[in-house]
Structures are given as structure tokens and as C-alpha cells.
Amino acid sequence: MVSPAAEAKKEEGNKFFKAGNYQQAVQKYSEAIDIDPSVPAYWSNRSASYAGLNDWTNAAEDGLQCIRLDKNFIKGYFRCASAQKELGQLDAANNILRQGLAIQPQNADLKKLVSEIENIQRLQKVEAFISLAQEQNKSGDYGAAFKTIDAGLRIDAGNQELNALMNRVRPRWEAQEKSRRAGLSRTELLKEEGDELYKNASFEGAILKYTLCLDNLTDKTSQLALKCYSNRSACYKQLSNFDGVISDCSMVIEMEPDNVKALVRRAQAFEACERYRYALQDVRAVLAQPFDSIGKANYDLANGMQHRLNRVVQQLKEG
């Protein structure tokens, strides 16, 4: 049951708020909350008052309290996310907004705020790319600068600063690349041609280049050979040639037993071929390595595979 005394304090707060007297509004809404802290509207109104005072920390906390009291109180999501946006907590704001949109997908205020935040994040990424590319260009690492600028332009194609940087970097990178390629051996060029074809999703063409490179190498244990085996296995995986994946990854693992990429890829191929015990062995070999060596993405992938493969192997034993 709504407390008349609390409602009276809220109405007083509303008058102060409309008059732009946010400090007095905060006081009155606080008095309403003291009487009955279970009403989300009191917290929401005080959040708006804190926002009027640019007290974004308290505005965010009051908005969050609205959600704690009633997850369907949509204004709470807006209040909280608006304040988090002002605090620069963009990921947190986006997360809160997504929660609100899951309840009310067509809410115009939430959708507009999501768009504003994502635009800020996009511009921040572009600024970061510009700064990094400038440093790379200054240090003479034109290849890295070219890739950084290209990544930025994929986000903001019309960015004048990025385009100007590209005009300066591209000729330097092309000259540097021409000089570098002139010093490569025929086998090294074949490997790079394979890499380009792979990037363009021409997997069969890439396989031909990697195979030509390997055919012309006398030392099949060299770093160049291992890179070709590894890259060719990636092509085979894309084409679902799992026997090819297993064969090439095995060549890499024979020389580099702890090669995480090869172990994971071979495990996936073994699983696709229903050779579950072999897949489990490779996954365990990955998980036996230090976490820092394998990285979170590979750890999560291998850990998930281990749980899945353990169940399958156990079912096979019971069958």
C-alpha cells in the first residue's frame, strides 16, 4: 500500500525538480525513500535529480536500485545507463540497456541511448586506430600502420584523418613490401602467395601454393615447412578434409609437441572423424600447458571440448 506521507514528499520533490532546484528535490525524494524505500519511482526521481546536479555516481546507483526493486521498471535502466554513459562506463551502460531491451524490446528511449553509446564507442575505436597508426608510421612500421588504418576505415570509411594517413602510408608500405619481397626465395614467395589466397577464401588455390612450396623444400622440418603444414591444415579444415588436417597437424606436432594451434585443430578433426579418444588426448595436451601459454580463447575451447569428449567416451564405454 502506497504511503500518503511518502507520496506527499514525492510531490514536493516534483515541484522542486520542475523548478530546477535539484538539491531540494534530492532532499524531498530522500525523505520519501526513508518513509518507503520499496517504491522504484522515488529512486528514479532522485536519480534524475542527481543527474541535474551532474552527480552521475549517485544517479547511476539510484537507477540501479530501481532495477533491484523491480526488474520491469524500465525507467530504471534508462536512468542507470544514462549516468554510466556520463561516467564513461560505456560497456556497463550498454549491458544495462540490453537487459532493459530484453524486457521491452521496442522502447524508443533505450534504443536511442544504445545507438548513442555505440557511436561513442565506435569513435573511440577510430581515435585509438588513428593514434596507433601515427605511432607505427613514425617508427617506420608501415605494414602495421597500413593494417591499422585499414581496420579503422572499416569502422569509419569517410574519416578524413584516416584517409590522409592512408595516402601517406600506402606508398611507403608498397615500396617497403616490394623491397622485402625482392629478397624472398621462391619457396618463401609460394608460401606468401598461399597466405594471400587463404585470406581471400580461395582455399583450394592456397593448398596448391603450400604444396608447391613443400615440394620444393628439402628440409621438411624447417620453420617455413611447418608454417606451410599449419596453414595448409587450416585450408583443409575449411574444406572439411579432416584427414588432411590430421596429417598436416601431425607433421607440426612431431616437431613442436606443444603447438597449441595444431593440437586444437587436430583434436577438432579427430572429433569430426569420430576418433574421440585421440581428440581427447590432444585436448588434454593443450590443457596441460600453462594458461598464459595457451590463452583464454584456446583454454575455453579446449575445456569445452574436454567435457564434451569425456561424455562421449564414457557413453562408448557403457555401450
N, C-alpha and C positions, 0 to 999 in steps of 0.2 A: 504493500500500500504506500502510495506517494505521501511523503511528509509535507503538510502545508507549510511548516516553518522553513523547510529546505527549499520549497518552491518559491517562497517569498524572497529568500536570499538570492535565488537564481534570477528572479525578475529584477531585483535591484542591480545585480551584476549586469544583466542585459542592458539596462539603461546606461550604466557607466560605459559599457562596451560600445554602444551606438554613438556615444558622445566622444569616443576616442580616449577615454580615461581608463587605460588598460590596467594600471596599477590598482585602482579602486575596484575594477572588475575582478581582478585576480583575488582580491581580499574577499569579496562577496561570494564568489564561486567556491572559495576555500571554506567559507563558513557553511555553505550548502553541503559541501563534501563532509565536513565534520559532523553534520547532523545525520546525513545519509550517504555513505561512501559507495553505495551499491548502484547508483544511477549513472550510467555512462555519459549522459548529456552534460552533467556537471563537470566531469573531467574534460569532455570535449570543448566546452565553452571556456574552461580555464586554459586549455591548450591553445585555443585561438587567441586568448588574451596575452599569454606568454609570447606567442608569435608577434603580436602587436608591439611587444617590448623588445623584440629580437632576442629573446631568451629561448634559443632553439633547443637547448638541452632539456629544460623543463617542459617545453612544448612537445618534444618527442616522447618524453616519459609519460605525460598525461594522455597523449594519443594512444600509447601502448596500453595504458591502464584501461582505456575504453574497450580495447580488444580482449583484454584479460577478463573483463566483466561480462562482455557479450560479443562473441566472435562474429555475430551477424550485424553488429553496429558498424556499418560501412564508413561512416564519417571518421571513426577512429583510425582506420587505415590511412585515410587521406591526411588527417592531422599529423599522424606519426611520420609518414613518408615525406610530407612537405617539410617538416622540421629537419629530418635526417638529410634531405637534399641540401638544405641551407648549411648543415654541419659538414657537408662534403662526404657523407656516408652513403654514397650512391648505390653500392651493392645492397646494403641493408634496406635502403628505401625501395629499391626495385623488388626485393624479396617480399617486403610487406605489401606492396601493391599487388604482386602476383597472388598473394594469399587473399586479398580483398576481391580481386577479379575472379578467383575461383568460386567465390560466393555469389558475386553479382557481375557476370562477365561483360555486360553492356554498360556499366557505369561510366558515364562520359568524363567525370572528373578524374577518376582513377586512370582511365585510358589516356587522357591528355597528359597527366603527370608522368606516366610511364614513357610517353613519347618525348617529353622534355628531358627526362633523366637520361634516356638512351642517347639522345642527341648530344647532351653534355659529355657522356662517356665516349661517344664517337669522336667528338672534337678533341678530347683529352688524348685519345689514342693517336690521332693525327699529329697533335703537337709533340707527342713523345717520338713519333716516327721522324718528324722534322728535326728535332734536336739530335737524335741518334744519327741520322743521315749526315747532318752537318759535321758531327764529330768524325764520322767514318771518312767523309770526303777530305776533311782537314788532315787526317792521318794518312791519306793516300790509299785507303782500303776501298777502292772504287767498286769492286764487285759486291762487297757487303752493302755499300751505300746504295747501289743500284737496286738490290733486293729490298732494302728498307723503304726506299722511295716507292717502289712498285707496290709494296704491301700497303703503304699509306694511300696511294692513288686508288687502290681497290675499295677503300673506305670513302674517300672524298676525291673523286676523279677531277673535279674542277678546281682543286686547291691551287691557287696561283703560286704560292711559295714552293710547294712540292714540284709543280711543273717547271718552275725556274731552276730548281735544284737538279731535276732530271736533265734539263738541257745542258747543264754544266757537267754533270757526272757521266752521262751516256757516252760522249766521245772519248773521255778519259778511260772509262771502263772498256770500251771496244778496242782501243789501242792497247791497253794492258792485256786484254784477253787474247788479242791477235799475237802479241809477243809471247805470251805464255804458251799458247797452242803451237807456235812455231818450234818450241823446244821440246814438244812431246814426241815420244816414239810412236810408231804405227800402232802398236798394241794399246798404248795409252789413249790414242785417238779413238780407236774402236770402242774402248770402254766408255769414253765420254759420249760418243755417238749413241751408244746404248742407253746411257743415262738420259739423254735428251728425248729419245723415243719413249722411254718409260714415263717421263714427265708428261708427255703428250698422249699417254694411254695407248701407245702403239706397242703393245706387249710382245706380239709375235716378232715384230721388227727388232725390238730390243733384244729378244732372245737370240736372234741371228747375229747381232753385233757382239754380244757377250760370248757366244760360242766361237765366233771367228777370233776374238781376242784370245780365248783359252787355247784354241787350236794352234795359235802362233806363239804360245808361251812354252818354253822348255821346262821351266820351273813351275809346276802346278801348286806349289806351296808358297809362292811369293805373295806379298800383300796385294798386288794387282790381281792375281788369280783369285785370291779369297774374296776380294771385292766383287769380282765378276760372278763367282759362285753365289754369293749372297744376293746380289742384285738380280741374277737370273732366277733364283728361287722365288724372289718376290713376284717376278713376272709369271712364273709357273703357278703361283698361288692365285693370282688374278684370273688365270685361265682354268683354275680347278684341276691342274695337272699335279696331283698330290704326290705321285711317285717321283716326279721331277723335283718337287720341293724337298722331299725327304733325301733324295740323292745329293742334291747340291748343298743342303744344310749339313749333311753328314760330312762332306768334304771340309766345310768350315770348322765344324766342331772337332774333327780329328786333329786339326792344328790349333784350335782355340777352344778348349773344352768348356770354358766359362762364357762363351759368346752368347749373351742373353737373347739377342735378336734371332740368332739361328736356332737356339733351343726352343724359344716360344713358337717360332714359325714351324719347326719340325713337329712340335707337340700338336699344333693345330692340324697339321697334315696327317699325323698318325691318328688323331681322333676322327678326322673325316673319313679315314680308311678303316675305321672301327678297330684299330690296333691300340686299344685303350691302355693296356699295361705299359707299352712303350711311351705313349703320350704322358702317362703319369710319371714315368721315370724322368722325362725331360722337364716336366713342370717342377718336380721336386728338386732337380738340379738347379733350376732357377731360384727357387725359394731358399735354397741352402746358402745362397750368396748374401753378402751384406746388403741391407736395404738401400744404402746410399749408392751402391754399385748398380742395382737394377732399376731404381727409380719407382715412384709411386704407381705410375700407369702400368708398368710391367708387373709390379707386385700384385696390384689389384686383379689384373688379367690372369696371372698365373694362379693366384689364390682361388679365384672363382673357378678356374678350370680344375684345380685340385679337388675342390669339394664335389664338383660335378662328376669327375672321373672316378673318385672314390666310391660314389654311389653306384656308378655303372659297373665297376669292377666287382663290388660286393654283390650286386644283383646277379652277375655272371657266375660268381662262386656259389650262390644259393641255388641258381638254376641248374 
